[in-house]
Amino acid sequence: MNGYTELTTYRYERKFIAEGYSGPAAEAVVKRNSAFFVPAFVPRRVNNIYFDTPGLDCYFDNLFGHGDRWKVRLRWYDNQFGEIASPILEFKIKKGLTGTKKSYPVPSFLFDERFFDSSTLKQLFSEAGLPVEISEKLKGLQPVLFNSYFRNYFTTLNKKFRITLDTEMEYYNLRPTWNHLQHSYTERLKTVIELKYDQEFDREAEKISNQFPFRLDKNSKFVAGMSHFKNEIAL
């Protein structure tokens, strides 16, 4: 399968945590910003399976904010379970506060909430026609987390800045072998806002950020989910 894309530029992402804000309340704050954000896309559910090494190298690099870090996920939209159409394998690469990504379309597959085995993904990737270096990278990785959330999209009229607003976050612990996905960890009263823009607009982004009452936070949903299940196991 062809059609993969690789971004050639790095962009900034500022992440904010709106603890105690409902989705509509956080959206109202975004729309009051002087940058004048308007809806950019139809709201939809975002689903991700995250991968990591057996030693959880990606998790620890992201947890401690190492300058050069990366994440690998399989992303799709709308239905959490069932026949998954048009999934995309993504490699997210971060250098400091900037990031880019490589995206590779893979075939449709069945994601069953009653039982899931990582052999399904191995077969999926073998049929995807991925570049050799990506296939080799995947051999050292295993599924570790499934998360799902509802996302709203906003943009400024000049298209310089984009905001995503995520609510209804759910996390499921994944193991390399068997999984039963009936039980999840949820964050119902937490909203995550991400401000995204090209490096050249960083000074303007400061003005936008200063109008938000939200807490600036570097941690990702990947880190939040992984940390929860690690703590749960420790208990």
PyMOL commands that set and color helices and strands:
alter all, ss='L'
color gray80, all
select helices_A, chain A and resi 23-32+57-63+119-126+132-139+199-210+221-234
alter helices_A, ss='H'
color red, helices_A
select strands_A, chain A and resi 5-6+11-19+37-52+68-77+82-84+88-95+98-105+109-111+142-156+161-173+185-187+190-198+215-216
alter strands_A, ss='S'
color yellow, strands_A
deselect
rebuild
show_as cartoon
